[in-house]
């Protein structure tokens, strides 16, 4: 990759880091606060914030010299909210209810090409010792959340995705057995949930469900995560607690696709 391409990627990443900083802190911020929080050079932080102001995504208050997101961001994302609308469900309320019922952490992820990408993390009272933040990627075929997401793909689509992965694999250990994946996915479709242990991270387990959306195959996955030993011990109790919550909060199961695309 060229130096110019790397610079472009870095600049784009910083825009989203700034927006995510505002989402976390939820208050007007000075350029100094932004730079220190994100470890940017002062000049770089100031230039980036001025650019976002000129594009209409941030406003600048000259009295206290602070920046804050504008309504343009809300308008920009409204169509996405509609496109991935989760039935009548309230995601945050569901996550909190799941934490209260299980005592474990909850995440929401979606498929991003050959990976799963975490888009929402809610820590439970019994924190897990792993560093996962929104944007983190997990392998589609080698994680419990990924195998759960694949249940909304047809068998033919899964085979094509597996072929792409195997074609790009650098070594034997990176390849996957498509037949075994299909066997697992069919089992998950019948059960409606999947529990995987030590798949993505050693010592960590996840029990996953598909969340319905208006976008069909672009389904999201909600998972309860915790130390493998603890989660395995309480697997049955967690499933019995979560499934009524999914229905109560308006998340009804989606019908799995046909075996052929």
NORSUL-V890509 format. One line per field, one symbol per residue. ss: DSSP state (@ for helix, = for strand, . for the rest). psi: psi as a letter, one per 20 degrees, with the letter a starting at -180 (. if undefined). burial: + if it has 9 or more other C-alpha atoms within 8 Angstrom, else -. A space follows every 10 residues. Layout:
ss: ???
psi: ???
burial: ???
This chain:
ss: ..@@@@@@@@ @@@@@@@@@@ @@@@@...=. @@@@@@@@.. .@@@@@@@@@ @@@@...=== =....====. @@@@@@@@@@ @@@....... @@@@@@@@@@ @@..====== ==..====== ==........ ......===. ...@@@@@@@ @@..@@@@@@ @@@@@@@@.. .@@@...@@@ @@@@@@@@@@ @..====... ...======= =........= =======@@@ @@@.@@@@@@ @@@@@@@@.. .......... .
psi: prhggghggg gghhghhghh ghhghlqqqr hgggghhjlq qghggggghh ghghijhqqp oigjlqqqqr ihgghhihhg gghkpmcjqo gggggghhgh hhjrqqqprq pndjrqppip poprhnqqmq nprphqqqpg ikqhhghghi hjqrhggghh gghgghhiph rhiiqqohgh ghggghhhgh hirppqpkgg ppjprppqqp pqrijdilqq ppqpqrpggg gghjgggggh hgghhgghjj nqqqpqrrhq .
burial: -----+---- ----+-+++- ++------++ ++-++----+ -+-+++-++- -++--+++++ -----+++++ -++------- --+++++-++ ---++++++- +-++++++++ +--+++++++ ++++--+--- ---+---+++ ++++++++++ +++++++++- +++-++--+- ----++-+-- ++-+++-++- --++++++++ --++++++++ ++++----++ ++++++++-- ++--+--++- ++--+++-++ ++-------- -
